Amino acid sequence: MGISSEAAHLRPLDVAADLLALLHDTTTEPRADTQLEALTLAVSADLPVLLWGEPGIGKTAALNQLAEALELPLTTVIASVHEPSDFSGLPVVGDDPAEQGVPMAPPDWAVRLVRAGRGLLFLDELSTAPPAVQAALLRVVLERRVGALRLPPGVRIVAAANPRSSAADGWELSPPLANRFVHLRWTHDHDVVVRGLGGIWPKATLPRLDPGRLSDAVTFARRAVCGLLAVRPGLVHQLPKNETRRGGPWPSPRSWEMALRLTAFASAADASRDVLSMLVRGTVGDGPGLELLAAMDRMDLPDPEILLADPGSASLPDRGDLRQTVLDGVVEAVRKRPERSRWDAAWSLLALAVEAGAPDLVVVPAATLAALRRDDWQVPAVIERLSGAVSLARRADQAAAGEGAPR
């Protein structure tokens, strides 16, 4: 088959450019992606985000998608190849320094962002930036200042870093810098990679905040965070002793404020539990973050006093751990104010839990409640409805622990 005269006059690189264009011709599709949703929610909340992931995992590709979804120009700055003065500004001597001082001239990328009034600033390879550069970045991330310029509110900041074990000449992140970011662990999804290489990538979509839920979302977030810290004051500030952990998320008044903001945004957007978990653990760390999630669960639990007042119409949570918390709260309420009617009502609630198919959950509360009995209190008939189940559950626990084995 011969080659057309038009094709014969094409330069080799022109044909290569056509092939590259075909390879770059990809589309996107809506797809549930917890990582991408958490990233877009944090960026919408105007918080600096730090993506942690191995090289080649797709962090930069995610940022390109995010910039397109936000309709923001993407400005990439490789932190590791810059000097501290590139972020703090270069001194420029004017006509009369004694009168005018010495202004700090910002770099060209900062000037472009200010002129545009909006943009996505991507600080790449943060973990390979030396301590002096990290110190200069503190003001950029927290105060949005680069030299004498202040970045406009329309600029969002996202950074990326590789773990020290896989970073070339990597450094641990300094605690002050680490505590200014929402840390998200970035991993690859096999199905996403396969479909992406086939030409279809997931689409980054902005969270839809419900205007009617904004006030309730703020109230919920404040109740959750303040309620937890009121009973766990030691969680307000915990600087990790381990150097590596200091370079990640840990609790401080600053990071708790970020967790509160993200909780409000997640509530207003009706985000999934997985997304909320990723965000709060990425601000205050795994332990405090999980405690915050547990505190949110307890906020929706029924009041023990309401249950004791009308056990006949009570409704217990479906989740076993939440049901256990409710039963413990009921028994504790009776212990604080022991009265015959309240004691009887508590037994009715324990029977309700057994009828729901969870006899193992009532073993400990039943034993505690039985110990609260006064001499003049008759044993209620409802106990007969759960005595067999409690006995069976206790024997099962003993067998599992080896206590019921023949000797």
Secondary structure, DSSP 8 states (H G I E B T S, - for coil): ----HHHHTS-HHHHHHHHHHHHH--EEE----HHHHHHHHHHHTT--EEEE--TTSSHHHHHHHHHHHHT--EEEEEGGGS-THHHH-EE---S-HHHH---EE--HHHHHHHHHSEEEEEEE-GGGS-HHHHHHHHHHHHH-EETTEE--TEEEEEEEE--GGGSTT-----HHHHTTSEEEE----HHHHHHHHTTEEE--------GGGHHHHHHHHHHHHHHHHHH-GGGS----SSHHHHTS----HHHHHHHHHHHHHHHHTT--HHHHHHHHHHHH-HHHHHHHHHHHHHHTS--HHHHHH-GGG----SSHHHHHHHHHHHHHHHHHS--HHHHHHHHHHHHHHHHTT-GGGGHHHHHHHHHT--TT----TTHHHHHHHHHHHHHHHHHHTTTTS--
